[in-house]
Amino acid sequence: MADWSPETYLTFEDERTRPARDLLNAVPLADPAFVIDIGCGPGNSTELLVERFPAARLLGIDTSPAMLETARARLPGVEFRLADAADFRPDAPPELLFANAVFQWLPGHLDLFVRLVSELAPGGVLAVQMPDNLAEPTHALMREVAAGGCWAAKLAGAARAPLPPVRTYYEALKPHCRLLDIWHTVYNHPLADAAAVVEWVRSTGLKPFLDPLDADERAGFLAAYTAKVTDAYPPLAGGGVLLRFPRLFIVATR
Ligand SMILES: C[S@@+](CC[C@H](N)C(=O)[O-])C[C@H]1O[C@@H](n2cnc3c(N)ncnc32)[C@H](O)[C@@H]1O
């Protein structure tokens, strides 16, 4: 994939940070010594961790150089490192592994979660939030446009794998956890219009569909996708549209 765009991602910073805040509110830790933000992005989730745990050693990891550059400028006192969550191993047992909106990109994350829990300090917490929105019109329509155009062959592998059912996470993690809390929250984000819905997914879920296309194909894809999104998200009585956004939360305490 092409590198992420911190600027586009942060267009909806308040909305995107809200699940990170809700996840952190559910973390039952008072004074962790070592906290890692996995997939820290531009540092918005890391900033919440700094505010809540000012005395902790904080490390943010991410695979995107552009995101890390923005995070370093935002939080100069925090260590940020280029690393892939798939094979990242902490150099000391952390009390908190925090991962907001990253593990949906790693299809093998279930096994990874079990390993990460085993790397926590005793009593430590793995806290994860992942969008669970592949059945929403935003994502169903990406797949529909991908399959219906001249770009179909190029985009055959673009769609993300759906998350496993909640019971699969529960059964895999419970034997390794003292406490395990898994829940869904469905957010309803009021946005200006359908174009804003497209803008929202453009820097995240739509990336794997746009990155493989050339400029003409990308313009054609976006036009077809925007037309369908406009039909699927009709204007509200008072103006604007509502973006329904289900998310899965996991808080696993070793
Ligand atoms: C949707 S952003 C989340 C940013 C931030 N945590 C937040 O709460 O808004 C996802 C981030 O995960 C990073 N990412 C994607 N795959 C990754 C991987 N395998 N390992 C580490 N980071 C990854 C991306 O570069 C991006 O910065």
Ligand as a Chemical Component Dictionary entry (heavy atoms), coordinates in Angstrom:
data_LIG
# 
_chem_comp.id                   LIG 
_chem_comp.type                 NON-POLYMER 
_chem_comp.pdbx_formal_charge   0 
_chem_comp.three_letter_code    LIG 
# 
loop_
_chem_comp_atom.comp_id 
_chem_comp_atom.atom_id 
_chem_comp_atom.alt_atom_id 
_chem_comp_atom.type_symbol 
_chem_comp_atom.charge 
_chem_comp_atom.model_Cartn_x 
_chem_comp_atom.model_Cartn_y 
_chem_comp_atom.model_Cartn_z 
_chem_comp_atom.pdbx_ordinal 
LIG C1  C1  C 0  -6.563 4.092  11.348 1  
LIG S1  S1  S 1  -4.939 4.543  11.847 2  
LIG C2  C2  C 0  -5.077 4.574  13.611 3  
LIG C3  C3  C 0  -4.273 5.682  14.225 4  
LIG C4  C4  C 0  -4.474 5.916  15.709 5  
LIG N1  N1  N 0  -4.123 4.741  16.500 6  
LIG C5  C5  C 0  -5.887 6.325  16.068 7  
LIG O1  O1  O 0  -6.346 5.940  17.146 8  
LIG O2  O2  O -1 -6.554 7.079  15.347 9  
LIG C6  C6  C 0  -4.126 3.004  11.569 10 
LIG C7  C7  C 0  -2.616 3.099  11.696 11 
LIG O3  O3  O 0  -2.107 1.761  11.710 12 
LIG C8  C8  C 0  -0.895 1.729  10.995 13 
LIG N2  N2  N 0  -0.641 0.343  10.589 14 
LIG C9  C9  C 0  -1.249 -0.370 9.605  15 
LIG N3  N3  N 0  -0.738 -1.616 9.563  16 
LIG C10 C10 C 0  0.198  -1.692 10.559 17 
LIG C11 C11 C 0  1.068  -2.720 11.021 18 
LIG N4  N4  N 0  1.077  -3.919 10.447 19 
LIG N5  N5  N 0  1.879  -2.451 12.078 20 
LIG C12 C12 C 0  1.888  -1.227 12.660 21 
LIG N6  N6  N 0  1.089  -0.202 12.254 22 
LIG C13 C13 C 0  0.263  -0.432 11.218 23 
LIG C14 C14 C 0  -1.121 2.693  9.837  24 
LIG O4  O4  O 0  0.102  3.134  9.312  25 
LIG C15 C15 C 0  -1.931 3.798  10.523 26 
LIG O5  O5  O 0  -1.093 4.816  11.023 27 
# 
loop_
_chem_comp_bond.comp_id 
_chem_comp_bond.atom_id_1 
_chem_comp_bond.atom_id_2 
_chem_comp_bond.value_order 
_chem_comp_bond.pdbx_ordinal 
LIG C1  S1  SING 1  
LIG S1  C2  SING 2  
LIG S1  C6  SING 3  
LIG C2  C3  SING 4  
LIG C3  C4  SING 5  
LIG C4  N1  SING 6  
LIG C4  C5  SING 7  
LIG C5  O1  DOUB 8  
LIG C5  O2  SING 9  
LIG C6  C7  SING 10 
LIG C7  O3  SING 11 
LIG C7  C15 SING 12 
LIG O3  C8  SING 13 
LIG C8  N2  SING 14 
LIG C8  C14 SING 15 
LIG N2  C9  SING 16 
LIG N2  C13 SING 17 
LIG C9  N3  DOUB 18 
LIG N3  C10 SING 19 
LIG C10 C11 SING 20 
LIG C10 C13 DOUB 21 
LIG C11 N4  SING 22 
LIG C11 N5  DOUB 23 
LIG N5  C12 SING 24 
LIG C12 N6  DOUB 25 
LIG N6  C13 SING 26 
LIG C14 O4  SING 27 
LIG C14 C15 SING 28 
LIG C15 O5  SING 29 
# 
